[in-house]
Amino acid sequence: MDKIRLGILGCGGIASRFAKALNKSTEGMLYACAAREWDRAQAFGQAHGARKVYGDYDALLADPEVQVVYIATVHTTHADAAKRCIEAGKAVICEKPFFINEKEAQETIALAREKGVLIMEGFWTRTMPAYLKAMEWIREGKIGDISFIRAAFCFNYPLNEQTKEHRLWNPALGGGALLDAGVYPYEYVTGIMGEPPIEMHTMIRRGPTGVDDTAVMTMRWSNGVIADCMTSITGYMDDVAVISGSKGYIKQYYFLGCRKTELYLGQGAPVETYEDPEEEGFVHEIAHFVELYRDGKKESDLIPLRDTLDFARRAEAILTSDQ
């Protein structure tokens, strides 16, 4: 079966990693790439073996050979780029967070449904075999009733003269901890629970440029489960997520791109371990999306649009709560 032909909008660092995964994929291939500067697109295309290179996004979208577009531009441009892809009839994988507010999420999702175009937030975590193994253990009742979930994604990206215009610190580019990193713990726990929380308490700290440099989210579900999520771009914390239950717990190492997960009963040693041999997690995301595309699906069952809309709504509320 022929590989699905993908085009990439935006030729930055995350796009480069995605392109390398495409070159490993058995289901998809890097067909074209586009950047706002021709030289940048040409260098990217040569580095990753793209068959076609464009110095204009619309030119790539006009290419009839491109079936799927991966959007790897800055957060604030995602919605507009996705709408243009949808209008051109191209299926869309958009780097997270797909949207920065509820309005653009609602408009883009409505357009995709109207046009019958498959779109998906590139939340690779939920496509990882180690994540799916944890979900399997939970369904099988191996840890009993879930009581608590903990997940944090924190790192330090210092603010200085060289970094002050970087997207993480730039309000105009959708900067801050919550949109860039907080999406991981939030959509991780809501994925495990299968629905948004019924109650949520948050606290954010603003950095010198006005973006949130740290955010804390505490949530509760109708069945009593509580989750604690933290994100920061100014400090470190371990990235091991724990799902606690009445019989034991599940530990997921580097939960956002988990390759290793362990099952514990009580406080003893792990009784079962799963390790994913694939080092590049984007391969799983690509395989999942291509399957959806081939099957004629318009939405992912692992990353449903209701969850993407939910995060956009929550993030907007959190980031305006102190204004």
C-alpha positions in Angstrom: 0.0 0.0 0.0 1.3 3.4 -0.9 2.4 5.7 1.9 0.3 8.7 2.8 1.9 11.9 1.6 2.4 14.6 4.2 3.4 18.2 4.0 4.8 20.2 6.9 4.0 23.9 7.6 6.8 25.5 9.6 10.4 24.3 9.5 11.6 24.6 13.1 12.9 22.2 15.7 9.7 20.2 16.4 9.1 20.0 12.7 12.6 18.5 12.2 11.9 15.8 14.8 8.6 15.0 13.2 10.2 14.8 9.8 12.8 12.3 11.1 9.9 10.2 12.5 8.2 10.3 9.1 11.4 9.0 7.5 11.1 6.0 9.9 7.4 5.5 9.3 6.1 2.6 7.3 2.7 4.4 6.8 3.6 8.0 6.0 6.2 9.9 4.0 7.5 13.5 4.0 6.4 14.8 0.6 6.6 18.6 1.0 7.6 21.3 3.4 7.0 25.0 3.5 8.3 28.0 5.5 7.9 31.7 5.2 11.5 32.0 4.0 12.5 30.0 0.9 16.1 29.4 2.2 14.8 28.0 5.4 12.4 25.6 3.7 15.0 24.6 1.2 17.5 23.7 3.9 14.9 21.8 5.8 13.8 19.9 2.7 17.4 18.9 1.8 18.1 17.8 5.4 15.0 15.6 5.6 14.5 14.5 2.0 11.3 16.3 1.1 10.3 15.9 -2.6 9.0 19.4 -2.8 9.9 22.6 -1.1 7.8 25.8 -0.9 8.5 29.3 0.4 4.8 29.9 0.9 2.2 28.0 2.9 -0.6 28.5 0.4 1.6 27.0 -2.4 2.0 23.8 -0.4 -1.8 23.7 0.3 -2.4 24.1 -3.4 -0.3 21.0 -4.2 -2.8 18.2 -5.1 -0.3 15.5 -4.1 -0.3 16.6 -0.4 -2.9 14.5 1.5 -2.1 15.5 5.1 -0.6 18.6 6.7 1.4 18.7 9.9 1.3 22.2 11.4 4.4 23.1 13.3 4.2 26.8 13.5 3.9 28.9 16.7 0.8 28.5 18.8 -0.9 31.8 17.8 -1.0 30.8 14.1 -2.4 27.2 14.5 -6.0 28.0 14.1 -5.6 30.2 10.9 -3.3 27.6 9.4 -5.7 24.8 10.2 -8.6 26.7 8.6 -6.6 27.2 5.4 -5.8 23.4 5.4 -9.4 22.5 5.9 -10.6 24.8 3.1 -8.0 23.2 0.8 -9.3 19.7 1.8 -6.2 18.6 3.6 -6.3 16.5 6.7 -4.6 18.1 9.7 -2.3 17.1 12.5 -1.6 20.2 14.5 1.2 20.5 17.1 -0.2 21.0 20.7 -1.7 23.1 21.9 -4.0 23.2 18.9 -5.7 26.4 20.1 -5.1 29.2 22.5 -8.7 30.1 23.2 -12.2 28.7 23.0 -13.4 30.8 20.1 -10.8 29.7 17.6 -11.3 26.1 18.8 -15.0 26.2 18.2 -14.7 27.9 14.8 -12.0 25.5 13.5 -13.7 22.3 14.7 -17.0 23.5 13.3 -15.4 24.2 9.9 -13.7 20.7 9.9 -17.0 19.1 10.6 -18.8 21.1 7.9 -16.2 20.2 5.3 -15.8 16.6 6.5 -12.1 16.9 7.0 -10.1 14.9 9.6 -8.2 17.1 12.1 -6.4 16.1 15.3 -4.3 17.7 17.9 -0.8 16.1 17.9 -1.0 15.0 21.5 1.4 12.1 21.0 1.2 10.9 24.7 -2.1 9.2 24.1 -0.8 7.2 21.2 2.1 5.7 23.1 2.0 2.0 23.6 3.1 2.5 27.2 0.2 4.9 27.9 -2.2 2.4 26.2 -0.8 -0.4 28.4 -1.5 1.7 31.5 -5.1 2.2 30.3 -5.4 -1.6 29.8 -4.2 -2.3 33.3 -6.8 0.2 34.6 -9.6 -1.3 32.6 -8.6 -4.8 33.9 -8.9 -3.5 37.5 -5.3 -4.3 38.3 -4.9 -1.2 40.6 -8.5 -1.3 41.8 -10.4 2.0 42.0 -8.4 5.0 41.0 -8.1 7.6 43.8 -5.4 10.0 42.8 -3.3 11.0 39.8 -0.1 13.1 39.8 1.7 14.5 36.8 4.1 17.4 36.3 6.1 18.8 33.4 8.6 21.4 34.5 11.9 22.7 33.1 13.9 25.8 33.3 14.2 28.1 30.3 16.0 31.2 31.8 14.9 34.6 30.7 17.7 36.8 29.5 18.6 39.1 26.7 19.0 36.2 24.3 15.7 34.5 25.2 13.3 37.4 25.9 11.9 37.2 22.4 11.7 33.4 22.4 8.1 32.0 22.0 8.1 30.7 25.6 8.5 34.2 27.0 6.7 36.1 24.3 3.0 36.9 25.0 2.4 37.7 21.4 3.4 34.2 20.4 1.2 32.4 23.0 4.1 32.0 25.5 4.0 30.7 29.0 4.1 27.4 30.8 0.5 26.4 30.6 0.0 26.5 26.8 3.4 25.0 26.0 3.9 22.4 28.7 0.8 22.4 30.9 -1.2 20.8 28.1 0.7 17.6 28.8 -0.3 16.9 32.4 -3.9 18.2 31.9 -4.6 16.1 28.8 -2.8 13.1 30.3 -5.1 12.9 33.3 -8.3 13.8 31.4 -7.4 11.0 28.9 -7.1 8.5 31.8 -10.4 9.7 33.3 -12.1 9.8 29.9 -13.8 13.1 30.7 -13.0 16.6 32.0 -13.2 17.2 35.8 -16.3 18.6 37.4 -14.3 20.9 39.7 -10.9 22.6 39.1 -8.8 25.0 41.2 -5.8 26.8 39.7 -3.0 29.1 40.5 -0.5 30.8 38.2 2.5 33.0 38.6 3.4 35.6 36.1 7.0 36.1 34.9 8.6 39.5 34.0 7.3 39.5 30.4 3.7 38.9 31.6 3.4 35.2 30.6 2.7 32.6 33.2 5.9 30.9 34.2 4.3 28.4 36.6 0.8 27.0 36.8 -0.8 24.5 39.2 -4.1 22.7 38.5 -6.0 20.6 41.1 -9.0 18.7 39.8 -11.8 16.4 41.0 -14.2 14.1 39.2 -17.7 12.9 40.1 -16.4 9.6 41.3 -14.1 11.3 43.8 -10.8 10.9 41.9 -8.5 13.9 42.5 -5.6 14.9 40.2 -2.7 17.3 40.8 -0.9 18.8 37.8 2.0 21.3 37.7 3.9 23.0 35.0 6.7 25.5 35.0 9.4 27.0 32.7 11.4 28.3 35.6 12.2 25.2 37.6 12.6 21.4 37.6 10.6 18.5 38.9 10.5 14.8 38.1 8.4 13.8 35.1 7.1 10.5 36.5 3.4 10.3 36.6 1.6 8.1 39.1 -1.9 6.7 39.0 -2.9 5.6 42.4 -5.6 3.0 43.2 -7.0 0.9 46.0 -4.9 -2.2 45.1 -1.8 -0.5 43.8 -0.4 2.1 41.4 1.0 2.6 38.0 4.2 4.6 37.4 4.9 6.1 34.0 8.4 7.4 33.4 8.7 10.6 31.3 4.9 10.4 31.1 4.5 12.8 28.2 6.6 10.6 25.9 6.4 7.4 28.0 8.3 4.3 26.9 8.4 2.6 30.3 5.5 1.9 32.6 5.4 -0.2 35.8 2.5 -1.8 37.7 2.8 -2.0 41.5 0.6 -3.9 44.0 0.8 -2.3 47.4 4.2 -0.9 48.3 6.4 -3.7 47.0 8.4 -4.1 43.8 6.8 -3.8 40.4 4.9 -6.9 39.4 4.7 -6.1 35.7 6.7 -3.8 33.4 6.1 -2.7 29.9 8.9 -1.1 27.8 8.3 0.3 24.3 11.3 -0.5 22.0 10.6 2.4 19.7 12.7 5.4 20.7 10.8 8.0 18.6 7.3 8.6 19.9 6.1 10.5 16.9 6.1 7.2 14.9 3.1 6.1 17.0 1.3 9.4 16.4 1.8 9.2 12.7 0.7 5.5 12.6 -2.5 6.4 14.5 -3.3 9.3 12.2 -2.6 7.4 9.0 -5.0 4.7 10.2 -7.7 7.2 10.8 -7.1 8.7 7.4 -7.2 5.4 5.6 -10.4 4.4 7.4 -12.1 7.6 6.5 -12.5 8.8 10.1 -13.0 12.5 10.8 -11.8 12.4 14.4 -9.5 10.5 16.6 -10.8 8.2 19.3 -7.6 8.6 21.4 -7.5 12.4 21.0 -11.1 13.5 20.5 -11.9 17.1 19.5 -14.0 17.5 22.7 -10.8 17.2 24.7 -8.9 19.6 22.5 -11.8 22.1 22.9 -11.9 21.5 26.6 -8.2 22.4 27.1 -8.6 25.5 25.0 -11.5 26.6 27.2 -9.8 25.8 30.4 -6.5 27.4 29.4 -8.2 30.6 28.4 -10.1 30.7 31.7 -6.9 30.1 33.7 -4.9 32.6 31.9 -7.5 35.4 32.3 -8.4 34.5 35.9 -6.0 37.1 37.4 -6.7 39.9 34.9 
